Amino acid sequence: MTKETTALSLKEKTRFAAEQTPLTLYWVFWVFLIAGVAGDLIEVVFWLATRGELTSRSSLLYGPFSIVWGAGAVLLTLVFHRMDDQSTGRIFMTGAVLGGVYEYICSWVQEALFGACFWDYRHLPLNLNGRVNLVFCLFWGAVAIAWVRMAYPALCAFVERIPRLRGRRLAALAAAFLIFSAALSAAALCRMNQRREGVPALGAVSRFLDERFPDSVLHARYPNMGILSEIGWYD
């Protein structure tokens, strides 16, 4: 058997796994989990390679995980599921538009909930309110192609090899941890916003958050977080 035949067989196997994979909650969660962890690591490596800084890029206080990447992968999966027969150009354009809208909404939600921003594109050309810009929209288009053609089929083939009972147990443990970390992270960020507004710690939970997660800890965990009132966001 030649190398070309072996490679073709592997490609066919991964595509078959993707085509036969039902979009159940189990599968969608694995997409969310793996993409969230991979996305966080990709950003850490990218930041280190481009700026020479080893910095946290996680969305959560505990665990290397990017909610934006995880949710974005789920969105791509739902939109492009079984779209590998579409043209590359159509996948690219759809991904670019969808990614831009998604990133804009994520930025707006962060502002509305926490009074903070975790990325700012105002220094880049062709940006829209600093929330999204053309360069990253084109990046989303490229990601959509890579996801449909390579990443999603390979992920399906990988998850398919996990024994279902073991996979469900691992997914349940991971889900419990993510829920805990996400709830704690949201509470700490909301409390930071309250401190900035002069709201005193009236209960045990607020006092715990003030002691365990002061502003210095949160800024160390989220080094690129900008407080809207301090940076003049969208003024």
Contacts in CASP RR format, 6 or more apart in sequence:
PFRMAT RR
TARGET T0000
AUTHOR 0000-0000-0000
METHOD contacts of the structure
MODEL  1
MTKETTALSLKEKTRFAAEQTPLTLYWVFWVFLIAGVAGDLIEVVFWLAT
RGELTSRSSLLYGPFSIVWGAGAVLLTLVFHRMDDQSTGRIFMTGAVLGG
VYEYICSWVQEALFGACFWDYRHLPLNLNGRVNLVFCLFWGAVAIAWVRM
AYPALCAFVERIPRLRGRRLAALAAAFLIFSAALSAAALCRMNQRREGVP
ALGAVSRFLDERFPDSVLHARYPNMGILSEIGWYD
13 157 0 8 1.000
14 153 0 8 1.000
14 154 0 8 1.000
14 156 0 8 1.000
14 157 0 8 1.000
15 84 0 8 1.000
15 153 0 8 1.000
17 153 0 8 1.000
17 156 0 8 1.000
17 157 0 8 1.000
17 160 0 8 1.000
18 82 0 8 1.000
18 84 0 8 1.000
18 152 0 8 1.000
18 153 0 8 1.000
18 156 0 8 1.000
18 157 0 8 1.000
19 82 0 8 1.000
19 84 0 8 1.000
21 27 0 8 1.000
21 156 0 8 1.000
21 160 0 8 1.000
23 77 0 8 1.000
23 78 0 8 1.000
23 81 0 8 1.000
26 168 0 8 1.000
26 171 0 8 1.000
27 156 0 8 1.000
27 159 0 8 1.000
28 74 0 8 1.000
28 77 0 8 1.000
28 78 0 8 1.000
29 171 0 8 1.000
29 174 0 8 1.000
29 175 0 8 1.000
30 155 0 8 1.000
30 159 0 8 1.000
30 171 0 8 1.000
31 70 0 8 1.000
31 73 0 8 1.000
31 74 0 8 1.000
31 77 0 8 1.000
31 152 0 8 1.000
31 155 0 8 1.000
32 70 0 8 1.000
32 71 0 8 1.000
32 73 0 8 1.000
32 74 0 8 1.000
33 70 0 8 1.000
33 171 0 8 1.000
33 174 0 8 1.000
33 178 0 8 1.000
34 73 0 8 1.000
34 155 0 8 1.000
34 158 0 8 1.000
34 159 0 8 1.000
35 69 0 8 1.000
35 70 0 8 1.000
35 72 0 8 1.000
35 73 0 8 1.000
35 74 0 8 1.000
36 65 0 8 1.000
36 66 0 8 1.000
36 67 0 8 1.000
36 69 0 8 1.000
36 70 0 8 1.000
36 73 0 8 1.000
37 64 0 8 1.000
37 65 0 8 1.000
37 66 0 8 1.000
38 69 0 8 1.000
39 66 0 8 1.000
39 69 0 8 1.000
39 70 0 8 1.000
40 57 0 8 1.000
40 58 0 8 1.000
40 59 0 8 1.000
40 64 0 8 1.000
40 65 0 8 1.000
40 66 0 8 1.000
40 69 0 8 1.000
41 64 0 8 1.000
42 69 0 8 1.000
43 57 0 8 1.000
43 66 0 8 1.000
43 69 0 8 1.000
44 54 0 8 1.000
44 55 0 8 1.000
44 56 0 8 1.000
44 57 0 8 1.000
44 64 0 8 1.000
47 53 0 8 1.000
47 54 0 8 1.000
47 55 0 8 1.000
47 57 0 8 1.000
48 54 0 8 1.000
48 55 0 8 1.000
55 223 0 8 1.000
55 224 0 8 1.000
56 220 0 8 1.000
56 221 0 8 1.000
56 222 0 8 1.000
56 223 0 8 1.000
57 66 0 8 1.000
58 64 0 8 1.000
58 65 0 8 1.000
58 66 0 8 1.000
58 221 0 8 1.000
59 65 0 8 1.000
59 66 0 8 1.000
59 67 0 8 1.000
59 68 0 8 1.000
59 182 0 8 1.000
59 185 0 8 1.000
60 67 0 8 1.000
60 178 0 8 1.000
60 181 0 8 1.000
60 182 0 8 1.000
60 185 0 8 1.000
61 181 0 8 1.000
61 184 0 8 1.000
61 185 0 8 1.000
61 188 0 8 1.000
61 213 0 8 1.000
61 221 0 8 1.000
62 177 0 8 1.000
62 180 0 8 1.000
62 181 0 8 1.000
62 184 0 8 1.000
62 185 0 8 1.000
63 177 0 8 1.000
63 181 0 8 1.000
65 178 0 8 1.000
65 181 0 8 1.000
67 182 0 8 1.000
68 103 0 8 1.000
68 106 0 8 1.000
71 106 0 8 1.000
72 99 0 8 1.000
72 102 0 8 1.000
73 147 0 8 1.000
75 98 0 8 1.000
75 99 0 8 1.000
75 102 0 8 1.000
76 95 0 8 1.000
76 98 0 8 1.000
76 143 0 8 1.000
76 144 0 8 1.000
76 147 0 8 1.000
76 148 0 8 1.000
76 152 0 8 1.000
77 147 0 8 1.000
77 152 0 8 1.000
79 94 0 8 1.000
79 95 0 8 1.000
79 98 0 8 1.000
80 86 0 8 1.000
80 91 0 8 1.000
80 94 0 8 1.000
80 144 0 8 1.000
80 147 0 8 1.000
80 148 0 8 1.000
80 152 0 8 1.000
83 91 0 8 1.000
83 148 0 8 1.000
84 148 0 8 1.000
84 149 0 8 1.000
84 153 0 8 1.000
86 148 0 8 1.000
88 145 0 8 1.000
91 141 0 8 1.000
91 144 0 8 1.000
91 145 0 8 1.000
91 148 0 8 1.000
92 141 0 8 1.000
92 142 0 8 1.000
92 144 0 8 1.000
92 145 0 8 1.000
93 141 0 8 1.000
94 141 0 8 1.000
94 144 0 8 1.000
95 140 0 8 1.000
95 141 0 8 1.000
95 143 0 8 1.000
95 144 0 8 1.000
96 137 0 8 1.000
96 138 0 8 1.000
96 140 0 8 1.000
96 141 0 8 1.000
96 144 0 8 1.000
97 137 0 8 1.000
98 140 0 8 1.000
98 144 0 8 1.000
99 137 0 8 1.000
99 140 0 8 1.000
99 141 0 8 1.000
99 144 0 8 1.000
100 132 0 8 1.000
100 136 0 8 1.000
100 137 0 8 1.000
100 140 0 8 1.000
102 140 0 8 1.000
103 131 0 8 1.000
103 132 0 8 1.000
103 136 0 8 1.000
103 140 0 8 1.000
104 128 0 8 1.000
104 129 0 8 1.000
104 131 0 8 1.000
104 132 0 8 1.000
107 117 0 8 1.000
107 118 0 8 1.000
107 119 0 8 1.000
107 130 0 8 1.000
107 131 0 8 1.000
107 132 0 8 1.000
108 131 0 8 1.000
110 116 0 8 1.000
110 117 0 8 1.000
110 118 0 8 1.000
111 117 0 8 1.000
111 228 0 8 1.000
111 233 0 8 1.000
113 186 0 8 1.000
113 189 0 8 1.000
113 190 0 8 1.000
114 189 0 8 1.000
114 190 0 8 1.000
114 192 0 8 1.000
114 193 0 8 1.000
115 193 0 8 1.000
115 227 0 8 1.000
115 228 0 8 1.000
116 189 0 8 1.000
116 193 0 8 1.000
116 225 0 8 1.000
116 226 0 8 1.000
116 227 0 8 1.000
116 228 0 8 1.000
117 225 0 8 1.000
117 226 0 8 1.000
117 228 0 8 1.000
117 231 0 8 1.000
117 233 0 8 1.000
118 222 0 8 1.000
118 224 0 8 1.000
118 225 0 8 1.000
118 226 0 8 1.000
119 224 0 8 1.000
120 130 0 8 1.000
120 226 0 8 1.000
120 231 0 8 1.000
120 233 0 8 1.000
121 127 0 8 1.000
121 130 0 8 1.000
121 131 0 8 1.000
121 132 0 8 1.000
121 133 0 8 1.000
121 136 0 8 1.000
122 130 0 8 1.000
124 133 0 8 1.000
124 135 0 8 1.000
125 133 0 8 1.000
125 134 0 8 1.000
126 133 0 8 1.000
126 134 0 8 1.000
126 135 0 8 1.000
127 133 0 8 1.000
127 134 0 8 1.000
129 234 0 8 1.000
130 234 0 8 1.000
162 170 0 8 1.000
187 205 0 8 1.000
187 209 0 8 1.000
188 209 0 8 1.000
188 212 0 8 1.000
188 213 0 8 1.000
188 218 0 8 1.000
189 218 0 8 1.000
191 201 0 8 1.000
191 206 0 8 1.000
191 209 0 8 1.000
191 210 0 8 1.000
191 213 0 8 1.000
192 213 0 8 1.000
192 215 0 8 1.000
192 218 0 8 1.000
194 206 0 8 1.000
195 210 0 8 1.000
195 215 0 8 1.000
196 227 0 8 1.000
196 229 0 8 1.000
200 206 0 8 1.000
201 207 0 8 1.000
201 209 0 8 1.000
201 210 0 8 1.000
218 225 0 8 1.000
219 225 0 8 1.000
226 233 0 8 1.000
228 234 0 8 1.000
END
